Amino acid sequence: MARQSKNSIEQLREQVDLSRQWAMCGRLVSGLVHEINNPLDGVINCLRRVRSGKLGPEREQEYLALAEQELFRLASLTRRLLGLARENPLTLTRANLNEMVEKCLFFVDYRRTQSRVRLRRSLAVGLPDVNADQTSVLQVIVNLLQNAIDSMPDGGVLTVRTEADAEWMKLAVSDTGSGISPEDFGRIFYPFFTTKPGSGTGLGLAISLSIAEQHQGGITVRSEVGKGSTFTLRLPLPGSTPAGRK
């Protein structure tokens, strides 16, 4: 009886896991259809206008440029999807987290200053190196910084903090934006979910989490509506075997 009960529980867990996988698949398909349909409709409309023969040469070039722009957008989307679906082998090298952060801060500096966002650094001194695929981790850091800046369109404070404990190297990126609503909080890492209508594909955080998990690390988030959010990237220190890997 006990064995049958155990088997029933395991079967139920498998069914629940399968249901979750199908639900995620449904969200992926729905998001993908939406993201592909919009630029395709734009391309079709542009080509129909050009083929109508009613446009002057200058207007035709404008519509062809718009069609080309939408096709480039589709190509960019498919490349990012491939990056999400395929776990490319990591090229791990010794890297200093503070140095990577400084590079990324320089990269987003113009965007930050244009948005009237003030920067506060709190980078721990003497951090040990981590084993990281630097190109991938730089992508994650830039994404977290850009998201924080975008959350403060009327200005605010961007706080960047690094620290380490016995197991983890941590980077915390905090903003003073509007925060994440409770109904959105559980979906922020879903592919194609975005709170930026008309800008962005909603793949940035999904890809960033995938990269962090490839490094046996993770990304956590704390947020309070009206006060802001903090995203924390965690990477394991060399030789450590952290118990929590999420």
RABEL-V355598 format. One record per residue. NEAR is the number of other ideal C-beta (glycine too) atoms within 10 Angstrom. Layout:
near->(NEAR;NEAR)
This chain:
near->(5;6;7;8;9;10;10;10;10;10;10;10;10;10;10;10;10;10;10;10;10;10;10;12;10;10;15;17;11;11;18;16;11;11;20;15;10;14;18;13;11;18;19;12;14;21;13;10;18;17;10;9;7;9;14;8;7;7;12;17;12;15;18;14;11;15;19;12;13;19;15;11;16;16;11;12;17;11;10;16;20;10;17;16;10;8;11;11;7;15;10;13;11;11;18;16;24;18;13;20;22;14;13;23;18;9;15;20;12;9;13;19;12;9;17;11;24;13;15;10;13;11;16;13;6;6;17;12;14;23;16;24;18;17;10;20;25;17;17;27;23;18;21;26;26;18;21;26;22;17;22;20;12;9;10;19;15;24;18;22;17;20;15;16;11;7;16;20;26;19;25;18;25;20;25;19;23;19;18;20;10;9;7;14;13;10;14;20;14;17;23;21;17;20;15;12;6;6;7;14;20;18;23;20;21;21;20;23;19;20;25;21;14;14;21;14;23;18;23;14;15;13;21;11;12;8;11;22;22;17;23;18;27;22;23;18;18;12;8;12;9;17;5;9;15;11)
